[in-house]
């Protein structure tokens, strides 16, 4: 059994085990959500597990696994929604009962001066700015602060301490209600009191406890400047030129010294640009669904691949972590799905005399590409050269581009997904781990060093917190995140020479 493939499968199983450990305290709802994760991951785990053991499923067998998995996923989703509604109703009734008992037993605790507001010294600090070295920080006015404090209540968030924070304030206290309903009540109360002048964030403090942060709307994300938009268009033009050069390299010549051969490279360049465009369309579709504003994509050109993908800023406040996940996931789902389809179709239609003749070692460069090629091409991989359709090469490039954007670092799609599912602390750790991984990988692949530099200087910072940063996405999305990271690993990691030899890849 190949050690790398086995390690990947065991790691995925460990994550599923950890998911069960987290889900068990939530009872039936948690277990059903965990089963969705298992059903979603099962086809890939079975495929790679059998492959590592030397048992190869054909394309029909793989499709059957996915059909069964999809059916089970839909069935469990319906059951989960039914059970979830019943559980929420029970919790709401219990919460109303506890609030009623508290108000009956100790009405003074709810109405009198438990909450610690700013002292006169604190208010002076708020009025004058807590950071004298930064005169640009204008604190929240005391009159506004008093009005904001009235939005808190015993059945939502019981504020006990107010602390100045930048131009706003942090309210410490106890979360009394259900997270989503509490956020809605507080944000609507703030809007009624103060109009559109302030924004309310429900987040975790450094000690992991819920706090409310109120900031002025002047700190909202700003739209791209005209210069940034022009720069984005220029990068798109450079990326188009890079895709033409990449197409020429695939065909064995330098396009810029042979521009008259543009008709030969145009289909290949168009294929790469199509994958890039579909990736961005995925982001745009989900952003449009949630009324999120995105910046123009800033494409990163490279001669080897045409492009590494793009950097896209979120220019709106994010309502919750579910929205962050959906917007981040949609791009790789669209672009990666198209790339995988191109790869499979290309493998199926490849034949003697296809446009490209590539060394069989090509298929050792990716566990995913190599295993799928073995399933479809079979004995053809035992020859020194393999005739393949251009779709194989385009699909592989597309998978690499999308996998790079799925690395769990900073504001890359993968980093945003990890932040959405597991929180900012975990996302910070995976960012550091990804940079270390890229640093080690750069010893054998200079492209990894280039991508590490891009991440360090442009994308290492985490995405800003959501307005409601406490509500976690459901376990179905957690499973999709795990699946995406799993496919990223098997796309970027190569087959070992020993396993490739046993599989007959490269003779």
PAPAFI-164016 format. One line per field, with one value per residue (C-alpha): y negated, z, x; residue in three letters. Coordinates in Angstrom, 3 decimals, m for minus. Each point is the difference from the previous one (the first is absolute). Layout:
# residues N
y	c(Y;...)
z	c(Z;...)
x	c(X;...)
res	c(ALA;...)
***
This chain:
# residues 507
y	c(0.000;m3.426;m1.862;m3.469;1.189;2.013;m2.995;m2.216;2.540;0.452;m3.785;m0.329;2.782;m1.774;m3.208;1.938;1.505;m3.464;m1.123;2.763;m1.041;m3.576;1.086;2.485;m2.626;m1.415;3.235;1.194;m3.229;0.157;3.678;m0.462;m2.941;2.123;2.818;m2.517;m0.619;3.733;0.530;m2.916;1.204;3.728;0.256;m1.632;1.971;3.280;m0.869;m1.016;2.670;2.772;m1.609;m0.012;3.692;0.755;0.326;m2.269;m0.999;m0.800;m3.213;1.632;1.131;m3.506;m1.507;2.539;m0.998;m3.658;0.706;1.965;m2.717;m2.764;1.886;0.627;m3.620;m1.300;2.461;m0.885;m3.701;0.326;1.909;m2.577;m2.907;1.716;0.867;m3.436;m1.842;2.108;m0.540;m3.780;m0.167;1.879;m2.259;m3.163;1.207;0.858;m3.416;m1.845;2.048;m0.738;m3.745;m0.042;1.831;m2.358;m3.112;1.453;1.131;m3.098;m2.954;m2.366;1.893;m0.709;m3.603;m1.609;m0.938;3.297;m1.311;m1.798;m2.975;m2.314;m1.949;m3.744;0.691;2.564;m2.431;m2.601;2.590;0.714;m3.699;m0.846;3.180;2.839;m0.189;m3.488;1.006;0.560;m3.215;1.472;2.320;m1.819;1.741;0.657;m2.999;0.543;m0.862;2.601;2.500;m0.484;0.516;3.149;1.522;0.024;2.668;2.743;2.126;2.963;2.286;m0.873;m1.241;m1.262;m2.572;m0.304;m2.063;m2.569;m0.518;m2.596;1.567;m2.052;m2.238;2.244;2.091;3.593;1.261;2.945;2.005;3.158;1.403;0.900;0.898;2.146;m1.409;m0.850;m1.445;m1.993;m1.497;m0.911;m1.638;m1.998;m1.142;m1.037;m1.840;m1.823;m1.012;m1.319;m2.043;m1.241;0.471;1.015;m1.645;3.091;3.706;2.764;3.019;3.079;1.699;2.010;m1.769;1.183;2.154;1.633;m1.742;m1.834;m3.777;m2.716;m2.562;m3.141;m1.997;m2.970;0.726;m2.146;3.082;2.080;1.543;m2.511;0.700;0.253;m3.239;m0.791;0.679;3.475;0.799;m1.120;2.068;3.024;m0.404;m0.290;3.213;1.720;m1.047;1.232;3.267;0.420;m0.433;2.482;2.539;m0.371;0.572;2.990;1.457;m0.449;1.778;2.945;0.197;m0.335;m3.546;m3.561;m1.881;m3.455;0.888;1.695;m2.157;1.052;3.420;m1.536;2.254;3.029;m1.364;m1.817;3.083;0.887;m3.576;m0.216;3.219;m1.380;m3.323;1.854;1.870;m3.273;m1.692;2.829;m0.155;m3.718;0.521;2.442;m2.693;m2.578;2.207;0.656;m3.588;m1.186;2.407;m1.539;m3.615;0.012;m2.376;1.396;m1.888;0.585;3.127;m0.696;2.854;1.250;0.809;2.673;1.382;3.627;0.249;m3.144;m1.192;1.007;m1.185;m3.339;m2.035;m1.297;m2.338;0.166;m3.595;0.497;0.900;3.745;0.900;3.304;2.774;2.061;m2.780;m0.223;3.733;0.047;m2.892;1.460;3.566;m0.861;m1.054;3.233;2.037;m1.522;m0.206;3.295;1.808;m1.184;0.980;3.497;0.437;m1.117;2.424;2.985;m0.813;m0.476;3.366;1.743;m1.457;0.352;2.377;0.756;m3.135;m2.465;m3.440;0.364;2.654;m0.266;2.157;2.366;m1.639;m2.866;2.090;0.515;m3.708;0.250;2.761;m0.993;m0.309;3.165;2.153;m1.237;0.513;3.564;0.684;m1.230;0.467;3.256;1.712;m3.113;m1.407;2.700;m1.527;m2.802;m2.466;m0.292;m1.675;m2.161;m2.570;m3.675;0.184;2.195;m2.655;m2.835;1.933;0.722;m3.641;m1.073;2.411;m1.362;m3.624;0.685;2.113;m2.822;m2.331;2.605;0.019;m0.877;m3.310;m3.578;m1.357;2.792;1.897;2.842;m2.411;m1.629;3.409;1.151;m3.312;0.436;3.583;0.102;m3.651;m2.583;1.694;3.212;m1.983;m1.835;3.295;1.546;m3.148;0.418;3.736;m0.637;m2.513;2.502;2.691;m2.317;m0.869;3.676;0.739;m2.852;2.042;2.331;m2.243;m3.718;m0.652;0.703;m2.799;m2.406;0.839;m0.288;m3.533;m0.898;1.259;m1.695;m3.434;m0.040;2.587;0.948;m2.115;1.710;m1.203;m2.505;1.532;0.425;m2.135;3.142;1.841;2.434;2.072;2.857;1.431;3.364;3.275;0.529;m3.022;1.274;3.223;m1.947;m1.885;3.248;1.486;m3.064;0.099;3.747;m0.464;m2.835;2.309;2.859;m2.482;m1.632;2.985;2.335;3.763;1.578;1.728;3.377;m0.139;m1.418;2.945;2.531;m1.646;0.126;m3.777;m0.762;3.552)
z	c(0.000;m0.932;3.185;m1.226;m1.322;3.166;2.150;m1.879;0.454;3.695;0.502;m1.607;2.254;3.016;m0.942;m0.290;3.428;1.403;m1.648;1.788;3.313;m0.584;m1.237;2.760;2.680;m2.352;0.019;m3.021;m1.960;0.412;m0.926;m3.127;m1.076;0.589;m2.096;m2.836;0.222;m0.155;m2.992;m1.864;0.603;m0.484;m3.819;0.107;3.066;m1.580;m3.339;1.430;2.703;m2.549;m2.359;2.669;0.567;m3.709;m0.836;m2.886;m0.559;m3.539;m0.990;0.304;3.543;0.971;m1.429;1.916;3.236;m0.655;m0.817;3.245;1.947;m1.470;0.787;3.583;0.426;m1.150;2.203;3.097;m0.772;0.003;3.285;1.507;m0.883;1.561;3.213;0.139;m0.073;2.868;2.070;m0.523;1.122;3.207;0.734;m0.581;2.443;2.610;m0.401;0.492;3.109;1.496;m0.647;1.675;3.060;0.274;m0.126;2.675;2.383;m0.192;m1.788;1.383;m1.768;m3.313;0.436;2.434;m0.309;m0.725;m3.215;0.380;m2.340;m0.659;2.987;m0.236;m0.669;m2.647;m1.662;m0.085;m1.655;m2.531;m0.649;m0.437;m1.743;1.805;m2.279;0.151;m2.555;m2.600;m0.337;m2.941;2.367;0.902;2.923;0.166;1.529;3.559;m0.917;m2.763;2.411;2.521;m2.729;m1.286;3.497;0.059;m2.739;2.328;1.964;2.295;m2.692;m2.604;1.199;3.575;m0.166;3.163;m1.162;m2.705;m1.323;m2.569;m3.220;m2.938;m1.128;1.694;3.103;1.215;2.186;2.232;1.623;m0.166;m3.084;1.179;m3.220;m3.081;m2.073;m3.239;1.618;2.440;m2.804;m1.954;3.040;0.877;m3.547;m0.591;3.325;m0.934;m3.349;1.599;2.528;m2.137;m3.615;m2.380;1.986;1.800;m0.608;2.588;0.092;2.146;0.356;2.352;2.276;0.413;2.906;m2.197;1.585;m2.060;m0.160;m1.960;m1.936;m1.371;m2.632;m2.149;m3.563;m1.223;0.596;m2.503;m2.832;m2.768;m3.729;m2.346;m1.219;m3.741;0.082;1.492;m2.681;m2.757;1.548;0.065;m3.723;m0.746;1.945;m2.040;m3.241;1.294;1.077;m3.510;m1.435;2.564;m1.030;m3.657;0.999;2.149;m2.996;m2.123;2.606;m0.077;m3.759;0.228;m1.201;1.289;m0.988;0.310;m2.540;m2.244;0.336;m3.466;1.490;2.210;m1.455;1.458;3.531;0.101;0.943;2.848;1.293;m0.257;2.026;2.862;m0.061;0.034;3.171;1.615;m1.076;1.265;3.369;0.279;m1.175;2.892;2.481;m1.722;m0.043;3.749;0.798;m2.030;1.904;3.335;m1.272;0.643;m2.016;m1.420;m1.512;m3.514;m0.041;0.062;m2.090;0.725;m3.330;m0.355;m3.151;1.222;0.691;m1.612;3.399;3.631;0.313;1.386;3.183;0.607;2.869;1.831;0.054;2.220;3.608;0.263;1.764;1.451;m0.458;m2.170;m2.591;0.154;m0.630;m2.871;m1.836;0.479;m0.897;m3.149;m2.033;0.439;m0.307;m3.405;m1.276;1.504;m1.136;m3.578;0.146;1.284;m2.715;m2.662;1.361;0.024;m3.446;m1.345;1.373;m1.496;m3.515;m0.070;m2.706;m2.173;m2.002;2.553;m0.101;2.982;0.571;3.581;2.095;2.336;2.872;m0.460;1.784;3.012;0.837;1.654;2.011;m1.331;m3.658;0.127;1.570;m2.365;m2.974;1.151;0.217;m3.561;m1.994;1.657;m1.953;m2.074;2.976;m0.302;m3.184;0.118;m1.766;0.264;m2.597;1.803;m0.884;0.776;2.491;2.235;0.236;0.436;2.647;1.931;m0.137;1.159;2.937;1.042;m0.265;2.101;2.491;0.560;0.777;2.434;2.170;3.530;0.345;0.624;m2.489;m2.536;m0.622;2.203;2.780;m0.065;0.083;3.015;1.773;m0.720;1.279;2.833;1.020;m0.156;2.442;m2.021;m3.249;1.387;0.806;m3.399;m1.662;1.819;m0.782;m3.689;m0.243;1.645;m2.440;m2.976;1.349;0.161;m3.404;m1.574;0.531;m2.788;m1.924;m0.563;m0.753;3.662;1.028;m2.420;1.398;3.587;m0.763;m1.458;3.138;2.423;m1.605;m1.313;1.684;3.420;1.982;1.004;m1.288;2.290;2.485;m1.022;1.625;1.717;0.446;2.614;m2.059;m1.600;m3.433;0.031;m0.104;m3.658;m0.854;2.357;m2.007;m3.262;1.472;0.999;m3.435;m1.747;2.135;m0.590;m3.788;0.238;1.666;m2.483;m2.895;1.102;1.486;m2.451;m0.182;1.416;m2.579;1.678;m0.165;m3.518;m1.011;1.571;m1.787;m3.324;m0.366;m1.726;m0.816)
x	c(0.000;1.379;0.894;m1.076;m3.366;m0.592;0.935;m2.470;m2.804;0.817;0.088;m3.440;m1.322;1.502;m1.816;m3.246;0.647;0.622;m3.234;m1.901;1.566;m1.197;m3.440;m0.875;m0.858;m2.676;m1.975;m1.938;0.479;3.771;0.245;m2.134;2.162;3.108;m1.469;m0.394;3.737;0.685;m2.297;1.568;3.556;m0.689;0.477;3.424;1.115;m1.110;1.631;3.385;m0.054;m0.553;2.491;2.704;m0.752;0.396;m3.712;m1.060;m3.609;m1.072;m1.782;m3.434;0.756;1.085;m3.204;m2.121;1.742;m0.772;m3.656;m0.443;1.830;m2.169;m3.206;1.081;1.079;m3.407;m1.905;2.028;m0.409;m3.791;0.077;2.366;m2.274;m3.014;1.846;1.665;m3.333;m1.329;3.164;m0.047;m3.623;0.842;2.992;m2.047;m2.662;2.652;1.645;m3.290;m0.662;3.446;m0.308;m3.435;1.348;2.994;m2.174;m2.328;2.754;2.246;m1.565;2.612;2.760;m1.663;m0.980;2.418;3.638;1.761;1.482;3.295;0.122;2.895;1.214;0.599;3.680;m0.895;m2.387;2.708;2.213;m2.734;m0.597;3.669;1.126;1.728;3.047;1.462;2.614;m2.726;m2.026;m1.938;m1.910;m3.225;m1.753;m3.703;m1.869;m1.234;m3.603;0.056;1.529;m2.793;m2.595;1.723;0.090;m3.812;m0.207;1.235;m2.413;m0.249;m1.368;2.657;3.391;0.339;2.830;2.100;2.990;0.701;3.542;1.114;1.277;1.342;m2.888;m2.537;m0.472;0.141;m2.837;0.813;m2.736;m2.071;m1.668;m3.504;m1.825;0.535;2.851;m1.810;m3.122;2.143;2.044;m3.122;m1.602;3.124;0.749;m3.628;m0.025;3.202;m1.440;m3.177;1.981;2.895;m1.078;2.796;2.790;1.296;0.605;m0.347;2.308;m0.651;3.380;2.196;2.450;3.585;m1.146;m2.639;m2.999;m2.654;0.292;m1.767;2.042;m1.616;1.911;m0.997;m1.106;2.902;2.162;m1.974;2.045;0.533;m0.544;2.958;1.512;0.127;3.754;m0.568;m2.563;2.363;2.787;m2.320;m0.707;3.722;0.664;m2.720;1.741;3.357;m1.644;m1.439;3.505;1.365;m2.658;1.080;3.620;m1.025;m1.844;3.103;2.118;m2.431;0.465;3.777;0.673;0.235;m3.134;1.573;2.681;m2.585;m3.143;m1.180;m0.873;m2.682;m2.708;1.793;0.210;m3.341;m2.120;2.363;0.119;m3.793;m0.304;2.104;m1.865;m3.323;0.992;1.049;m3.238;m2.209;1.793;m0.770;m3.599;m0.453;1.035;m2.184;m3.119;0.139;0.939;m2.987;m2.229;0.994;0.301;3.763;2.161;3.257;2.907;1.237;2.179;3.737;1.427;3.520;1.708;2.657;1.627;m0.123;m3.763;m1.351;m1.223;0.024;m3.589;m1.059;m0.258;m3.518;m0.881;m3.316;m1.223;m3.051;m0.610;m0.516;m3.271;1.210;2.542;m2.348;m0.025;3.808;0.273;m2.491;1.662;3.503;m1.000;m1.943;3.050;2.014;m3.215;m0.781;3.578;1.164;m3.149;0.535;3.687;m0.798;m2.627;2.505;2.597;m2.373;m1.410;3.498;1.119;m3.037;0.452;3.802;1.234;2.995;0.659;m1.398;1.604;2.323;2.630;1.156;2.348;m1.754;1.929;m2.452;m2.629;2.276;m0.227;m3.421;m1.643;m3.433;1.026;2.093;m2.705;m2.720;2.311;0.683;m3.739;m0.664;3.233;1.115;2.808;0.684;1.888;2.652;1.426;2.614;m2.336;m3.778;m2.224;m2.559;m2.612;0.740;m2.890;2.173;2.686;m2.527;m1.916;3.188;1.095;m3.458;0.123;3.397;m1.170;m3.089;1.958;2.486;m2.887;m1.382;3.120;m1.188;1.809;m1.116;m2.506;0.448;m3.235;1.253;0.954;m3.418;m1.678;2.036;m0.737;m3.711;m0.158;2.547;0.444;2.762;2.373;0.133;0.257;3.041;1.689;m0.726;1.363;3.295;0.037;m0.671;2.847;2.361;m1.165;0.583;3.430;0.994;m1.578;1.961;3.176;m1.142;m2.415;0.771;m3.693;m0.801;2.381;m1.684;m3.441;1.280;1.236;m3.409;m1.754;2.400;m0.197;m3.572;m2.236;1.380;m2.511;m3.241;m3.342;m1.751;m2.473;m3.624;m2.683;m1.260;3.281;m1.322;m2.459;1.917;m0.853;m1.742;1.894;m0.914;2.150;2.692;m0.002;0.308;2.952;1.676;m0.657;1.446;3.163;0.319;m0.213;2.515;2.510;m0.429;0.240;3.245;1.847;1.792;m0.049;3.144;2.223;m0.502;m3.804;0.077;2.181;m2.355;m2.924;1.783;0.250;3.245;0.922)
res	c(UNK;UNK;UNK;UNK;UNK;UNK;UNK;UNK;UNK;UNK;UNK;UNK;UNK;UNK;UNK;UNK;UNK;UNK;UNK;UNK;UNK;UNK;UNK;UNK;UNK;UNK;UNK;UNK;UNK;UNK;UNK;UNK;UNK;UNK;UNK;UNK;UNK;UNK;UNK;UNK;UNK;UNK;UNK;UNK;UNK;UNK;UNK;UNK;UNK;UNK;UNK;UNK;UNK;UNK;UNK;UNK;UNK;UNK;UNK;UNK;UNK;UNK;UNK;UNK;UNK;UNK;UNK;UNK;UNK;UNK;UNK;UNK;UNK;UNK;UNK;UNK;UNK;UNK;UNK;UNK;UNK;UNK;UNK;UNK;UNK;UNK;UNK;UNK;UNK;UNK;UNK;UNK;UNK;UNK;UNK;UNK;UNK;UNK;UNK;UNK;UNK;UNK;UNK;UNK;UNK;UNK;UNK;UNK;UNK;UNK;UNK;UNK;UNK;UNK;UNK;UNK;UNK;UNK;UNK;UNK;UNK;UNK;UNK;UNK;UNK;UNK;UNK;UNK;UNK;UNK;UNK;UNK;UNK;UNK;UNK;UNK;UNK;UNK;UNK;UNK;UNK;UNK;UNK;UNK;UNK;UNK;UNK;UNK;UNK;UNK;UNK;UNK;UNK;UNK;UNK;UNK;UNK;UNK;UNK;UNK;UNK;UNK;UNK;UNK;UNK;UNK;UNK;UNK;UNK;UNK;UNK;UNK;UNK;UNK;UNK;UNK;UNK;UNK;UNK;UNK;UNK;UNK;UNK;UNK;UNK;UNK;UNK;UNK;UNK;UNK;UNK;UNK;UNK;UNK;UNK;UNK;UNK;UNK;UNK;UNK;UNK;UNK;UNK;UNK;UNK;UNK;UNK;UNK;UNK;UNK;UNK;UNK;UNK;UNK;UNK;UNK;UNK;UNK;UNK;UNK;UNK;UNK;UNK;UNK;UNK;UNK;UNK;UNK;UNK;UNK;UNK;UNK;UNK;UNK;UNK;UNK;UNK;UNK;UNK;UNK;UNK;UNK;UNK;UNK;UNK;UNK;UNK;UNK;UNK;UNK;UNK;UNK;UNK;UNK;UNK;UNK;UNK;UNK;UNK;UNK;UNK;UNK;UNK;UNK;UNK;UNK;UNK;UNK;UNK;UNK;UNK;UNK;UNK;UNK;UNK;UNK;UNK;UNK;UNK;UNK;UNK;UNK;UNK;UNK;UNK;UNK;UNK;UNK;UNK;UNK;UNK;UNK;UNK;UNK;UNK;UNK;UNK;UNK;UNK;UNK;UNK;UNK;UNK;UNK;UNK;UNK;UNK;UNK;UNK;UNK;UNK;UNK;UNK;UNK;UNK;UNK;UNK;UNK;UNK;UNK;UNK;UNK;UNK;UNK;UNK;UNK;UNK;UNK;UNK;UNK;UNK;UNK;UNK;UNK;UNK;UNK;UNK;UNK;UNK;UNK;UNK;UNK;UNK;UNK;UNK;UNK;UNK;UNK;UNK;UNK;UNK;UNK;UNK;UNK;UNK;UNK;UNK;UNK;UNK;UNK;UNK;UNK;UNK;UNK;UNK;UNK;UNK;UNK;UNK;UNK;UNK;UNK;UNK;UNK;UNK;UNK;UNK;UNK;UNK;UNK;UNK;UNK;UNK;UNK;UNK;UNK;UNK;UNK;UNK;UNK;UNK;UNK;UNK;UNK;UNK;UNK;UNK;UNK;UNK;UNK;UNK;UNK;UNK;UNK;UNK;UNK;UNK;UNK;UNK;UNK;UNK;UNK;UNK;UNK;UNK;UNK;UNK;UNK;UNK;UNK;UNK;UNK;UNK;UNK;UNK;UNK;UNK;UNK;UNK;UNK;UNK;UNK;UNK;UNK;UNK;UNK;UNK;UNK;UNK;UNK;UNK;UNK;UNK;UNK;UNK;UNK;UNK;UNK;UNK;UNK;UNK;UNK;UNK;UNK;UNK;UNK;UNK;UNK;UNK;UNK;UNK;UNK;UNK;UNK;UNK;UNK;UNK;UNK;UNK;UNK;UNK;UNK;UNK;UNK;UNK;UNK;UNK;UNK;UNK;UNK;UNK;UNK;UNK;UNK;UNK;UNK;UNK;UNK;UNK;UNK;UNK;UNK;UNK;UNK;UNK;UNK;UNK;UNK;UNK;UNK;UNK;UNK;UNK;UNK;UNK;UNK;UNK)
***
